[in-house]
Amino acid sequence: MKAAFIEKTGEPQVIQYADRPDPEPGPTEVLVEVGAVAVNPIDTYIRSGAVKLPIEFPYIIGCDLAGTVASCGSDVTRFKAGDRVWGSNQGLFGRNGSFAELAAVDQDWLYPSPEGMSDTEAAAGALVGITAHLGLNLHGGLQEGETVFVNGGTGGVGGSVVQMAKAAGATVIATVGSDEKKQLCESWGADLVLDYHASDLDEQISQFAEQQGGINIWFETQREPTFDRTVPLMAQRGRIILMAGRDARPEFPVGPFYVNDLRMLGFAMFNASPAEQRECGKAISALYSQGAWHPQIGKLLSLSEAAEAHALQEENTIGRAGTLSGKIVLQP
Ligand SMILES: NC(=O)c1ccc[n+]([C@@H]2O[C@H](COP(=O)([O-])OP(=O)(O)OC[C@H]3O[C@@H](n4cnc5c(N)ncnc54)[C@H](OP(=O)(O)O)[C@@H]3O)[C@@H](O)[C@H]2O)c1
């Protein structure tokens, strides 16, 4: 099979696209004929060596995938050949990466694709959808009628948070970097969408948040959270969700945090158990069937262009180029 893999960490150009042996599914594994994969920032951190996870070279890159079951190991009970599936969390902790024509994936990490959902859509919504769902629900305890603020409301995770929070009956405030992204975010029902370049940004958030009785969940997708700004905008018992910024060391206003009974929750999606992630997978597929989940594809490339895809992801997540609106999806 053809696959995108690395033999050492480094710049995007270390990614090779060449033949690798077809994987043999183990007893609980499903062999997936991959229809589409998507790039996530974590893929670029692993490839560059910035995040040191135990990997063996040659290492097939990538977490997300969607495709069709080609065959199943002897103990697989959830799937059969011909089923359409999607999943994430591959290429981590010794699991095979997804950027290949074929991937052997434990049945625990796969979910049935809902009717009508293409492989490109399913791959685009995989890791980011699960992350948003975990953050809002398992960690954030979102309740209907609460107010959610999303910094970066059309980013991979942010766009998913906006859609899921709206589907759960929340009022949503989001920030974006352009008029086009404002329109996209509004099309998902976000109640207040603000340009993060605006000089009166915090006043506008504050005015709206006050009318709502404060922000119940602040979903921070940025790598440098600004707590002096966030904490005063929170409702009593509000939850601040942190999921990015490994090296960030922001200042923190302790007084207004504790006297308002605030909580701060950090999480990494890859720590969630297969059962927890399967709950998210089921909920995400159901949202798609209800028309409440629209995974965004910002750029469609061929799997052979994996190095370009990584460079583009880095330009946006780290370089903040703002040239992407949706996920980078690749097809074998
Ligand atoms: N903990 C976890 O489990 C987990 C899971 C997934 C991702 N992550 C991390 O979460 C972060 C976001 O991931 P992602 O996939 O959503 O990245 P992404 O798709 O690159 O999104 C980045 C977002 O940041 C926005 N942004 C840029 N500058 C901004 C500013 N000054 N103020 C507000 N928003 C700004 C962008 O908005 P515009 O496009 O409008 O400019 C875009 O919406 C990454 O650091 C990633 O590593 C963590």
Ligand as a Chemical Component Dictionary entry (heavy atoms), coordinates in Angstrom:
data_LIG
# 
_chem_comp.id                   LIG 
_chem_comp.type                 NON-POLYMER 
_chem_comp.pdbx_formal_charge   0 
_chem_comp.three_letter_code    LIG 
# 
loop_
_chem_comp_atom.comp_id 
_chem_comp_atom.atom_id 
_chem_comp_atom.alt_atom_id 
_chem_comp_atom.type_symbol 
_chem_comp_atom.charge 
_chem_comp_atom.model_Cartn_x 
_chem_comp_atom.model_Cartn_y 
_chem_comp_atom.model_Cartn_z 
_chem_comp_atom.pdbx_ordinal 
LIG N1  N1  N 0  -6.307  19.081 24.141 1  
LIG C1  C1  C 0  -6.771  18.457 23.095 2  
LIG O1  O1  O 0  -7.297  17.342 23.184 3  
LIG C2  C2  C 0  -6.677  19.104 21.750 4  
LIG C3  C3  C 0  -7.371  18.553 20.650 5  
LIG C4  C4  C 0  -7.317  19.244 19.433 6  
LIG C5  C5  C 0  -6.541  20.404 19.318 7  
LIG N2  N2  N 1  -5.847  20.842 20.391 8  
LIG C6  C6  C 0  -5.062  22.096 20.321 9  
LIG O2  O2  O 0  -6.004  23.161 20.230 10 
LIG C7  C7  C 0  -5.495  24.199 19.429 11 
LIG C8  C8  C 0  -6.515  24.502 18.347 12 
LIG O3  O3  O 0  -6.622  23.386 17.469 13 
LIG P1  P1  P 0  -7.457  23.483 16.125 14 
LIG O4  O4  O 0  -7.322  22.189 15.440 15 
LIG O5  O5  O -1 -8.804  24.004 16.402 16 
LIG O6  O6  O 0  -6.604  24.602 15.356 17 
LIG P2  P2  P 0  -6.987  25.498 14.121 18 
LIG O7  O7  O 0  -7.995  24.795 13.276 19 
LIG O8  O8  O 0  -5.702  25.937 13.531 20 
LIG O9  O9  O 0  -7.748  26.761 14.763 21 
LIG C9  C9  C 0  -7.085  27.852 15.289 22 
LIG C10 C10 C 0  -8.117  28.932 15.565 23 
LIG O10 O10 O 0  -7.495  30.013 16.238 24 
LIG C11 C11 C 0  -8.098  31.198 15.791 25 
LIG N3  N3  N 0  -7.283  32.372 16.131 26 
LIG C12 C12 C 0  -6.094  32.764 15.607 27 
LIG N4  N4  N 0  -5.687  33.905 16.210 28 
LIG C13 C13 C 0  -6.641  34.223 17.129 29 
LIG C14 C14 C 0  -6.799  35.270 18.080 30 
LIG N5  N5  N 0  -5.881  36.228 18.208 31 
LIG N6  N6  N 0  -7.897  35.262 18.874 32 
LIG C15 C15 C 0  -8.838  34.296 18.776 33 
LIG N7  N7  N 0  -8.745  33.267 17.886 34 
LIG C16 C16 C 0  -7.654  33.243 17.083 35 
LIG C17 C17 C 0  -8.273  30.973 14.314 36 
LIG O11 O11 O 0  -9.210  31.890 13.819 37 
LIG P3  P3  P 0  -9.215  32.413 12.287 38 
LIG O12 O12 O 0  -9.120  31.193 11.422 39 
LIG O13 O13 O 0  -10.539 33.094 12.185 40 
LIG O14 O14 O 0  -8.042  33.326 12.141 41 
LIG C18 C18 C 0  -8.788  29.542 14.326 42 
LIG O15 O15 O 0  -10.175 29.556 14.545 43 
LIG C19 C19 C 0  -4.152  23.732 18.893 44 
LIG O16 O16 O 0  -3.136  24.303 19.671 45 
LIG C20 C20 C 0  -4.201  22.207 19.085 46 
LIG O17 O17 O 0  -2.928  21.658 19.277 47 
LIG C21 C21 C 0  -5.907  20.230 21.593 48 
# 
loop_
_chem_comp_bond.comp_id 
_chem_comp_bond.atom_id_1 
_chem_comp_bond.atom_id_2 
_chem_comp_bond.value_order 
_chem_comp_bond.pdbx_ordinal 
LIG N1  C1  SING 1  
LIG C1  O1  DOUB 2  
LIG C1  C2  SING 3  
LIG C2  C3  SING 4  
LIG C2  C21 DOUB 5  
LIG C3  C4  DOUB 6  
LIG C4  C5  SING 7  
LIG C5  N2  DOUB 8  
LIG N2  C6  SING 9  
LIG N2  C21 SING 10 
LIG C6  O2  SING 11 
LIG C6  C20 SING 12 
LIG O2  C7  SING 13 
LIG C7  C8  SING 14 
LIG C7  C19 SING 15 
LIG C8  O3  SING 16 
LIG O3  P1  SING 17 
LIG P1  O4  DOUB 18 
LIG P1  O5  SING 19 
LIG P1  O6  SING 20 
LIG O6  P2  SING 21 
LIG P2  O7  DOUB 22 
LIG P2  O8  SING 23 
LIG P2  O9  SING 24 
LIG O9  C9  SING 25 
LIG C9  C10 SING 26 
LIG C10 O10 SING 27 
LIG C10 C18 SING 28 
LIG O10 C11 SING 29 
LIG C11 N3  SING 30 
LIG C11 C17 SING 31 
LIG N3  C12 SING 32 
LIG N3  C16 SING 33 
LIG C12 N4  DOUB 34 
LIG N4  C13 SING 35 
LIG C13 C14 SING 36 
LIG C13 C16 DOUB 37 
LIG C14 N5  SING 38 
LIG C14 N6  DOUB 39 
LIG N6  C15 SING 40 
LIG C15 N7  DOUB 41 
LIG N7  C16 SING 42 
LIG C17 O11 SING 43 
LIG C17 C18 SING 44 
LIG O11 P3  SING 45 
LIG P3  O12 DOUB 46 
LIG P3  O13 SING 47 
LIG P3  O14 SING 48 
LIG C18 O15 SING 49 
LIG C19 O16 SING 50 
LIG C19 C20 SING 51 
LIG C20 O17 SING 52 
# 
